[in-house]
Amino acid sequence: METIKFRDEGEYNELSHKSRSNIYVKGRVWKSIQGYMNARSVSPEVDQRVLFEALNAKFMQNPELRKLLLSTLDAKIEYVSNHDESLGLVNDKGLNILGRMLMVLRHRIKKKNNDIDLVLPPWVAFPQVPQQDMFWRMGIGEDYIYKWAEYIYSSGVMPAYSNIFPPPTEWNDAYV
């Protein structure tokens, strides 16, 4: 089995909890998972549920990062750290919590839909944000809507996409 090793810099660094990639969690935009964890005064080693929630948001809300994670196929993922034997591996020793969580998340994403180019509908990527919220009219919400619309209307995936992802009542006009 192939092993993909990544650090906070270099190839696959976007998988790191320290990489700058916007996530929307608990009604707020965060610049990174580490920023979210620090603001909650929770270390990733202590509260793995919070870390997994943030990782899930990162890879569900960022199509490019979702694609990067799925591009690892079935490889073992190892986070190489200089000092953190809980989240990663130091000199090949440690728990590799981050790498293991990424493999679990990858498996869950592939079970739902393994199309590497897929852009999830906004109600799936951001289930806590109502359709009429200002979130969709600026910043990462607006950027996401543009990516999603470009994907569903220019890639030839309609109407199969709308059958796979029927909108909830609030989003009934999403495919119009």
C-alpha positions as CSV (number, residue, x, y, z in Angstrom):
1,M,0.0,0.0,0.0
2,E,1.3,3.4,-0.9
3,T,1.9,5.9,1.9
4,I,1.4,9.6,1.5
5,K,3.4,11.6,4.0
6,F,2.6,15.3,4.4
7,R,3.9,18.2,6.5
8,D,2.6,21.7,7.2
9,E,4.6,22.8,4.1
10,G,5.3,21.1,0.8
11,E,3.3,18.5,-1.2
12,Y,-0.2,17.8,0.2
13,N,0.3,20.5,2.9
14,E,-3.3,21.5,2.2
15,L,-4.4,18.4,4.1
16,S,-2.9,20.0,7.3
17,H,-5.0,21.5,10.0
18,K,-2.7,24.5,9.8
19,S,-3.2,25.3,6.1
20,R,-5.2,28.4,5.3
21,S,-8.5,27.3,3.9
22,N,-11.8,28.9,4.9
23,I,-14.3,26.8,6.8
24,Y,-17.7,27.7,8.0
25,V,-18.5,26.2,11.4
26,K,-20.8,27.3,14.2
27,G,-22.1,30.3,12.3
28,R,-18.7,31.8,11.5
29,V,-16.0,31.7,8.9
30,W,-12.6,30.6,10.1
31,K,-9.3,30.9,8.1
32,S,-8.0,27.5,9.2
33,I,-8.9,24.6,11.3
34,Q,-6.1,25.5,13.7
35,G,-7.7,29.0,14.1
36,Y,-11.0,27.4,14.8
37,M,-9.5,25.1,17.4
38,N,-7.5,27.9,19.1
39,A,-10.5,30.2,19.3
40,R,-12.4,27.4,21.1
41,S,-9.4,27.0,23.4
42,V,-9.4,23.3,22.5
43,S,-6.2,21.5,21.4
44,P,-6.8,19.0,18.6
45,E,-5.2,16.3,20.7
46,V,-7.8,16.8,23.4
47,D,-11.0,17.0,21.5
48,Q,-11.0,14.8,18.4
49,R,-14.7,15.3,17.8
50,V,-14.1,19.1,17.3
51,L,-11.2,18.4,15.0
52,F,-13.2,15.9,12.9
53,E,-16.1,18.3,12.6
54,A,-13.7,21.0,11.3
55,L,-12.0,18.5,8.9
56,N,-15.4,17.5,7.6
57,A,-16.3,21.2,7.0
58,K,-13.0,21.8,5.2
59,F,-13.3,19.0,2.7
60,M,-17.1,19.3,2.2
61,Q,-17.0,23.1,1.6
62,N,-13.8,23.2,-0.6
63,P,-14.2,21.3,-3.8
64,E,-10.5,21.6,-4.6
65,L,-9.5,20.2,-1.3
66,R,-12.1,17.4,-1.5
67,K,-10.5,16.5,-4.9
68,L,-7.0,16.5,-3.3
69,L,-8.2,14.2,-0.5
70,L,-9.9,11.8,-3.0
71,S,-6.8,11.9,-5.2
72,T,-4.9,10.0,-2.5
73,L,-7.0,7.0,-3.5
74,D,-6.5,4.3,-0.9
75,A,-3.1,5.3,0.2
76,K,-2.2,5.5,3.9
77,I,-2.0,9.1,5.0
78,E,0.6,10.2,7.5
79,Y,1.0,13.6,9.0
80,V,4.7,14.2,9.7
81,S,5.3,16.7,12.5
82,N,8.4,18.1,14.2
83,H,7.0,17.8,17.7
84,D,3.4,16.5,17.8
85,E,3.2,12.7,18.4
86,S,-0.5,12.9,19.0
87,L,-1.7,14.4,15.7
88,G,1.2,13.1,13.7
89,L,4.4,11.2,13.6
90,V,7.7,12.3,14.9
91,N,10.6,10.2,13.7
92,D,8.0,7.6,12.6
93,K,6.5,7.4,16.1
94,G,3.2,8.7,17.2
95,L,-0.6,8.3,17.0
96,N,-1.1,10.0,13.6
97,I,-4.6,11.1,14.6
98,L,-4.8,13.7,11.8
99,G,-3.7,11.2,9.1
100,R,-6.1,8.5,10.4
101,M,-9.0,11.1,10.5
102,L,-8.3,12.1,6.9
103,M,-8.5,8.4,5.9
104,V,-11.8,8.0,7.7
105,L,-13.2,11.1,6.1
106,R,-11.9,10.0,2.7
107,H,-13.7,6.7,3.1
108,R,-17.0,8.4,4.1
109,I,-16.8,10.8,1.2
110,K,-16.2,8.0,-1.3
111,K,-19.1,6.0,0.1
112,K,-21.5,8.9,-0.6
113,N,-20.1,9.7,-4.0
114,N,-16.6,9.0,-5.3
115,D,-16.7,11.4,-8.3
116,I,-13.4,13.3,-7.8
117,D,-14.7,16.4,-9.6
118,L,-18.0,16.6,-7.8
119,V,-19.1,20.0,-6.3
120,L,-21.7,19.3,-3.6
121,P,-24.9,21.3,-3.5
122,P,-24.8,24.2,-1.1
123,W,-27.4,22.6,1.2
124,V,-25.1,19.6,1.6
125,A,-21.8,21.5,2.0
126,F,-23.3,24.1,4.3
127,P,-26.3,22.4,5.9
128,Q,-26.6,25.0,8.7
129,V,-27.0,28.0,6.3
130,P,-30.5,28.8,5.0
131,Q,-30.9,29.7,1.3
132,Q,-32.0,33.3,2.0
133,D,-29.0,34.0,4.3
134,M,-26.6,36.8,3.4
135,F,-23.8,34.3,3.6
136,W,-24.6,33.3,0.0
137,R,-24.2,36.9,-1.3
138,M,-20.7,37.6,-0.2
139,G,-17.4,35.9,0.7
140,I,-17.0,32.1,0.7
141,G,-20.8,31.6,0.3
142,E,-20.9,33.5,-2.9
143,D,-17.7,31.9,-4.2
144,Y,-19.2,28.5,-3.4
145,I,-22.5,29.2,-5.3
146,Y,-20.5,30.3,-8.4
147,K,-18.3,27.1,-8.3
148,W,-21.4,24.9,-7.8
149,A,-23.4,26.6,-10.6
150,E,-20.5,26.3,-13.0
151,Y,-20.1,22.7,-12.2
152,I,-23.8,21.7,-12.6
153,Y,-24.5,23.8,-15.6
154,S,-21.3,23.4,-17.6
155,S,-20.2,19.9,-16.9
156,G,-23.2,18.1,-18.4
157,V,-24.2,16.5,-15.1
158,M,-27.8,17.8,-15.1
159,P,-30.4,16.2,-14.7
160,A,-28.7,13.2,-13.0
161,Y,-27.2,15.5,-10.4
162,S,-30.6,16.8,-9.4
163,N,-31.8,13.2,-8.9
164,I,-28.8,12.4,-6.7
165,F,-29.2,15.6,-4.7
166,P,-32.8,16.6,-4.6
167,P,-33.1,20.0,-2.8
168,P,-34.8,20.3,0.5
169,T,-38.1,22.3,0.5
170,E,-36.2,25.6,1.3
171,W,-34.0,25.1,-1.8
172,N,-36.8,24.0,-4.2
173,D,-35.8,26.6,-6.8
174,A,-32.1,25.7,-6.7
175,Y,-32.1,24.1,-10.2
176,V,-34.2,26.7,-11.9
